[in-house]
Amino acid sequence: MSESAETADKAVEAKERDRTVALIIAILALMLALAEAGAKKAQHLSTEKNIEASDLYNFYQAKKIRSTVVETASKMLEAQTTGVADPKAQEAVEKQIADFKTTVANFEKDPKKPEDSLDAIQEQATAAKEARELANHRLEHYELGSGLTQIAIVLASAAIITGISVLIWLSVGLGAIGAILLAFGFFAPTVLGFIG
């Protein structure tokens, strides 16, 4: 075989390898775009759920404080009923105590708006907090997958320039790990306990 034919074969091999690496880079770039979009969505959802949980806990505390104030007023009136001699005044005080107790009961279990009952508010706040934590787990997976994908793109690019085949395999390996992390972030963000 002549030297020029051997050189031509090497040039064809190099061109095919470069095309393969370019395809790998394109796939990695697509993965990177998906990872970044997923991370952005997870970050937005985390912030949204954090605000929602905070608002609900504040609403719960405000209702609980108002309930405690009314309950305290009721107990103070009860303590003062022994000193009231007039039957009409006694009846008015007892009516006020009953009204206070009804108000406290309505704070606990609101008959008009059950979703504003203290238990319901606390359940909503807990659900928002859990949704925030899930979004944070997803975000961790997406960010780690994104970082590995970026490194894989750099290694694949370096493989084109240097011609070192090991860099291609490292790139594919890191890209595969990144893809696995993205899949876990999307389908099962709480499975890998060491992340997040």
HELIX and SHEET records of a PDB file:
HELIX    1   1 GLU A    3  GLN A   80  1                                  78    
HELIX    2   2 THR A   81  GLY A   83  5                                   3    
HELIX    3   3 PRO A   87  GLU A  108  1                                  22    
HELIX    4   4 PRO A  114  ASP A  116  5                                   3    
HELIX    5   5 LEU A  118  THR A  162  1                                  45    
HELIX    6   6 SER A  165  PHE A  187  1                                  23    
END                                                                             
